[in-house]
Amino acid sequence: MDLVIRDAHVIDGTGEPSYRADVALRRGRIAEIHREGDGPRPSGPNTLDATGLALSPGFIDMHAHTDLTLLRDPDHSAKVAQGVTLEVIGQDGLSYAPVDDRTLTQVRQTITGWNGDGEGIDFDWRTVGEYLDRLDRNFDGEGIAVNAAYLIPQGTVRMYAMGWDDRPATPQELDRMRELVAEGMAQGAVGMSSGLTYTPGMYADDRELGELCRVVARFGGFYCPHHRSYGAGALEAYADMVDLTRDAGCALHLAHATMNFGVNKGRAAELLALIDTALDDGADISLDTYPYTPGCTTLVAMLPSWANEGGPEAVLARLRDGAVAERIRYELEAVGSDGCHGVPIEWETIEISGTQHTPLAEYIGETVAQAAARRGEAPWDVARRLLIEDRLGVTILQHVGHEENVRAIMRHRVHTGGSDGILQGAKPHPRAYGTFPRYLGRYARDLGVLPLEEMVAHLTARPAARLRLPDRGLVREGYRADLVLFDPATVAAGATFDAPRTGPVGIPYVLIDGRFVVADGRRTNVLAGRAVRRTPKPGTPKP
């Protein structure tokens, strides 16, 4: 054996009670699991005493925004230190493949607040397959920090096929979008994402989305929408996604499945009843959440969709026009824009977490309301100036969640974990650095929301099943040795809203492909991650 982990407290990902065992690894896989009384113990040149530690499958982050981070940061301790061994990227309908030159320029500017503008990265890909190949050969062929699966971003596909127009697609444009989705799925994507409060993806009607979902379903993939509202009309928006995917015959994974804003306080049970009814009727549905109440996005995302038509430069032109800017303010503050989920914006809930331009750093950590009071200005005037001067790059925390909803949804039978972590900004959301240890420490151990074994299943086997990964997500002989060793008594998130980049405690060892990426609590220099491509469904089209 290459490595024998002795006397581990094995939490295998099934949700069943844990057990004590030696786990032996060879050639990147779990070669033997030896329980007490099984006969001679496995041996090898390298052993690790795991007394007092839990051994589980590596955690799968079902909602990550590290599409460029993986290419520029070989350390990536934000996720590696949490025990994350696989991330699902290409989220919320906006990412960097498939693209042409025009689309790439626009998408880089559009999601600068999520990923930075990519300065220093050679964007030498255009297709999904080329992007996945680039992940594999990154850092002089060594690979990337963690494994990564990719969702085709529907908003980027629409941008590529028909620009930023707020109108139905023509038959020819819809054919082109189908073609782009089919190509991406054939090249290894695991599904398709949407951001239906983000432009230009939100301009698609349900018929258009349904046609693209039919393509995804043909390849055995799933649809992962950030749907049309998490505020006013949230339940209707969830029901719409359930109906749309069932009609298309496509599996559904609900992204960051929250019930936010005052209108949804205490209403998680209604969402879960809707999902249970569909599941009991045969629907294929899963969901992810993060274990925090605030959300995180960009300030420009709050604007009404009509203000975003035409792309980033058109948005900036509208913000500079006093009369048009006043229309935007009125819709935000008095009506409730579709970008703000149909709820009139409450500036005291909008905290500036990051800016691209250093001179604007004085605003970081303040709500828009606080900054306006400090400067003796109206909140909209502050927000408008920040958007213009930072060229739409401002990131925000949005304090609109409810703890009772968070706990209720994480108990559900199809729940998985997703950080939705944005690593940009001087004061990012701590979920980027703390989601998985927080699930284990605060919610399983301290609050008893779920037993530890069940919580681990939510973070491992369940997401692996959604991704159709036949050899990940369980501690089982023959499975890949993507593993985490943690101390159940001490594991906790170190990240807080005041110190969001603080690492976790109680996770001394993490392995990917049988190689230590964290050892004795410190990041090694190992790059064991690779692109994880879709496992073909029998009878589906081949590349």
N, C-alpha and C positions, 0 to 999 in steps of 0.2 A: 504494500500500500504506500501511496505517496505521503499520506497524512492520516493519523488515527486520532480522533477527538474522543477522549476517554471520559466516562462517567457524566455525560451530558444529560440534562433534564429535557428530553426531546418533546417539543410541541410541534407536531408534524404537519399542521395546516389543515387537517380534516375537521377540527373542532372537537375531536375525541380527547379523553383524558391523556395527560402527558405520561411519559414513562422514562426510566433511566436506561441508558444504553451507551455503547461505544459506536461511533459512526466513522467508518473508514472510507477514504476517498482515493480514487485512482483515475488519472487521466481526465480530470475535470468533472467526474461524476461520482455519485454515491455508490460505492462498490459493495459495502456490507453494513448492515445495521445489526449489532450484536447486543441482545438483551441478556440479563443475568440468567444463567442456566442454559445458554445456547451452545455450550461447548467451548473449545479453545477461542480465546479472544484474538481479534485481528492484530497484526503487528506491522511495523514498518520503521523506517529510519527517522521519521518525524512524528512526535506525539504532542498533543495539547491536553493538559489537565483541565477539564471543564467543570470540575466540582463546583456546585453552587450556581452554575450558569444555565440558562435556557438556550437550547439550540432550535432554531426555527428556519423555515425557508426564508430567502431574501424577500424583502418587502417590494411590492409593485406599486408604483405611483401612477394611478390611472389618469392623472391630470397634471401634466408638467409643462412649463414654459421655458424649456432649456434648449430650444432648437439651435441656437447659436452658442450658448454656453458650452455645450459638449464639444464644439469645434475650437473654442479658444481657451478653455480652462481645463488642463489635464488633472488638476487636483479635485475640483468639484466636491469639496467636503460638505457643502450645504446639504447634499443628498447622501453621499457615501457614508458620512458619519452617522446618519440616521438608520443605516441598514438597508437603504434602498439599493436594489440591484438591477431594477428595470424601470424605466420611465416611458410613459406614453405621451408623445409629443405631436405637434401638428394640430393643436387644440383651438377651439373657439372659432373655427372657420378661417383662420389667417395664419399662414406660414409661408415657407420659401420654396415650395415645389408643389405642383408644376408651375413654371413661369417662363415667360420670354423676357427680353431685356427691359421692356417698358413696365411689365407687371412687377418685376423684381425691384426696380427703382421705387415704385409706388408702395409696395408692401413693406419695404425696408423703412420708409418714412412713416407709414401708418402704424406700425407696431414698434417703433423706437422705444416707447415707454415700457414695453414688455421685455425686449431683448437687447436694447441698444441699437445703434444703426449698423452694426457689423463692421465698423472700421477695423482694418487690418486682416479681415477674413477674405480669402480668395473665393468668391462665389463662382466656382468653376463648374457648377451643375445647373441643369435646367429641368430635368425630369425627376420624378420620385425615385426611380431606380438609381439615377446618378447621385442623388442626395444620400441615399442609403449606402451606396458604394463609398462615398466620401467619408461617412462616419467610420466605415470599416478601415479605411487607409489613412485616417487622420493621425497627426503627430508621427510622421515618418513611418506610417504603416503599423504603429503599435495599437491603434484603435482609440477608444474613448473610455471615460471613467466608469460609466455604467452601461448596461444594455439599454437599447432604445427601440421602441416600436412606433410606427408613424401612421397618423390619420391624414387622409387627403383633406385639405382645407377648402370647404365649399365656397367660402367668400373669395379666396384666391382664384379658384377655378372660374368663378363668375367674372372676376376682374380680368382674367386672361381672355375669356371668350367674348365679353361685351362691355368691358370698361366699368364705369361707375354710374351708369344710367339707372334711374329709379323707374323701371318699366318692366313688363313681362318680356321674357326672352322670345325671340323669333324661333320658328322651327329649326332654322339653320344654326342658331346660337345654342339651342338646347341640344342638338345633335353633337355640336362641338364639346359641350360640357359632358355629355355622356361619354364621349370618346376619351376625354382627359381623365375622367374617373375610372373608366375601364383600364386605361393604360397604367394608372397609378396602382390599382388593385392587382393587376397582373404582375407588376414590378415589385410587389411585396407589402404594400400598405395593408393594415389590418381593418380599416374601415374609413369612414368619412366623418368629419366634424363640421359643425356650423356655429356661427355666432350671430344669432338672430336678433340681437340688439346692437350689432356692429355692422357698419356699412363696408362693402356693398352687399354682403351676404344677406342682410335683412330685407333687401329689395326683392328677394325670391318669394314667389307665392308657394302655397302648399303643393300645387300641381307640379311645379318645377322641382321642388324638393323630393316629391314622391317618385318622379321619374329617375332622379339620381340615386335614390335609395334602392330602386329596382336593380340598378346596375351593381350596387354594393352587395345586395343580397345574392346575386348570381354567383359572386365569388366567395360567398360564405362570410362576409364581413358584417360589421355593425355600424349603425348610425349613432353618433355622439353629439347631440345638439345642446348648445347653450341656447335655450329656447326663447320665445318672444317676450316673456316677462317673468321676473321673480318678485314682482310687486303687485300692482293692480292687475287683476285677471290672471294671477299665477296659476291657479288650478285649471282654468280654461286652457292656458298655454301648455301645461303638462298633458292635459287630455288630448289636445291637438296633436302633440307628438306621438302619443300612444296610437291614436286613430290613423295618423299618416303612415306610420311604419307598419302597422298591422295590414293596412290596405296594400302596401308595397311588398309585404312578405319579408320584411327586413328586421333583424334583431335591433333592439334599442338599448342604448346606455345613456342615462340621463346625467349630464355633466353638472357637477357641484349642485346637487339637488337640494336646494335650500328653499325656505319660505321666509322671505325678508320683508322689511318695512312694517309699519304699524298695522297695516291692513291684514297682515298674515300672522300676527302674534297668536300663538297657541293653536295654529291650524294644521300642524303636521299630520295629525290623525286623518284629516280629510285627504291629503295627498296620498298617504299610505293606503287608505281604503280604495282609492282610485287604482293604485298600482296592484293591490291584491286582487281586485275584481278582474283586471286584465290578465294577471298571472293565472288565476284560477280558470280563466277561459282559454288558456293556451298561449298567451303572448310570451315572447322571449324578451324580458326586460331586466336590466340591472342599473345600478346608479352608483355615484361616488359622492362623498362629502369631505370637507375638511373640518377639524374639531375646534373651530373658533367661530365667533359671532360676526366680526367685521368682514366685509369683502374687500377686494383690491382690484383696481382696473386703471384706466387712464381717464383724465379729466375730459378729454374730447369725446369719450364714449357717452357722456351724459347728454350731449347735444341732440336735438331732434334729427331724425334721419334725413329730412330734406336739406338740412344745413350741411350735411356731409356729401351730398351728391356732387360728383365730379372729381372727388379725390382731395388729397391734403391741400394742394395749392388753392383749390376752390373754397375750401373751408376757411383758410386764412384770409382770403379776399372778402368773404362774408363777414368775418369777425372785424375786419378793418372798416367796414361800411357801417356807419352809425345807425342808420335806419334798419338795416337787416339785423344788426346786433341786438337792437331793441326787440325785434320780433322773436329772436332766440331767447332773450331774457324772459319775455312774457310767457313763452311756452314752457320754459324751465320752471319758473317760479309760480305761475298762476294756473297753468293747465296740467302740467306733468308730461314731459316729453317721452316719446317711445324709447329714447336712449336711457332715460332714468326710470324705465319700467312703468310708465304711466302714472308716476307719483310725483307731485310737486316737490322740487328739490329742497332739502333742508340743509342750508350751508353749514350749520353747526355739526353735521354728520360727515362732512367732506374734509378729510385731513390730507394735507399735502405730504406725500411720502418720498417724492423724488423729482428732481428736475435734471434736464440734460445740460443746462448752462449754469456754471458756478455762481455768477452774480445773483441768481435767484435762490440760492441756498438758504437765505434768511427766512424763507417761508416754510421750510421743511419742519414738520412736527406741529405746525399750526393748522387749525381748521380754517376754511375760507372765511368763516364768520369772525374768528379771532384776528386773522390778518386784516380784515376790513376794519374792525374796531380799532386796531392798533394804528392804522393809517388814516382813520377818519373818512373812509370811503364806503361805497355800497359794495356788498359781496360780489355782485355780478361784475362790477368794474375791476375788482381784483382778479377774478377768475378769467375774465376776457383778456386782461393784460398778460397774465401768466401763459395762457394759450398762445398768444401771438409771439411773445418774446421767447418762449421755449419751443416754438414751432411745433406745437401739439404734443410735446414729449413729456408733459407732466403726468406723474403717476399719483394715485390717491388711495387712501383707505376709506372705505365707506361703512360707517358704524350704523348698520341697519338690521342686524340679525337678532335672533332670540334663542337663548340657551335651551329652553324647553323643546324647541323645534330641533335643534342640533342633536340633543340626546335621543329624542324619539326616532329620528330618521336613521341614526347610526345603529339602532337595534334591529333594523329590518333585515329580513332573510336574504335580500339581494344587494345589500349594501357592500361597497368596497371603499377603500381609502384613496383620496386624491388630494395632493397638497394645493393645487392651483397656485403654486408659488411663483412669484415674480421676483427675480434676483436683482433687478435694477433699482436705483434710487438710494439715497443716503439712509433712509429709514424704511426698509421694505417690511412687508407683513411677516411676522415671525413664523407663519405657517410654512414658509419656504425652508426654514431650518429646523422646525420642531414638530411637524405633523405626526410622524410615526411614533416617536417616543412619547408624545402627548397622548395618543390613543392608548398606548400600553400602560403608561404611568398614571396619568390623571384619570382617564375614563375607565380603564379596566381595574387597576389595582386600588386607586384611592376612592373612586366613586362607585365602583361595582356596577357600572352600566351594562357590561357584559363580562362573563368569565374570560380569563386571559386566553384560554385555548380557543374560544369562539372569536375573540378579537383578532387573534393571529390569523384565523381562517379568513376573516374579512380582508386582511391585508396581503394574503398570499394565494391560497388555492382558488378563492372566488375570482379575483381578477385574472389569474392564469386561465381559468375555464372560459371567461368572457373572451380572452385573447386567442383561444384555441391553441394553447401551448401544451403539447402532449407530455413534456418532460420537465416542467417547471411548476413551482407552487406547492410542492409537497416534499417532506423528508421521506424519500422512498428509494429503495435500491434501483439503480439505473437512471435516476433523475440527475439533472445537472446540479453540480455542487455550488449553487448560489445560496449562501447560508449566512445567518446572523447568530451570534452568541451575545446574549444580554443578561443582565442581572435583574430578575423580576422584582427584587426588593428595592432597587435604587433607580431603575431606568426612568428617565424624565427628560422633558424638553428644557434646554437651557435658555432658549430664545424667548424673549419677552418683547412687548411693544416698545420699551425703552432701550433694550439691547437686543435687537432682532437678529443679529448675526452670531449670537452665542451658540456654541455647539451643544449637543446633548450630553447627558451623563449616563453611565450604566450600559454602554454598548462597546465592549472592548475589542470585539473581533467581527469582521465582515469578510466574507469570501465571495468572489465571483469566478466561476469556472474553476473552482478548487484552489484559487490563488488568493492570498491575503491582500485585500485592499485597505483594510484597517487591522492593525496588530498592536496589542497592548494600548488600545485607545488612540493610536496615532495613524494618520494616513500614510500608507506606503507609496512608493512611486510606480506601482503596478497599474497598467491600463489594460484591464481584462474585458471591457465592454465592447459589444459589437451591435450592429443593427440586427434586430429580430424581425424576420420577415414572416408574413402570413403563412400559416400552415394550410396548404390547399385543401379545399373541400372536395370530396370525391365527385367527379363529373363536372367540375367547374372549368372555365376556360384556362388554358395554359398561356404563359408569356409568349 
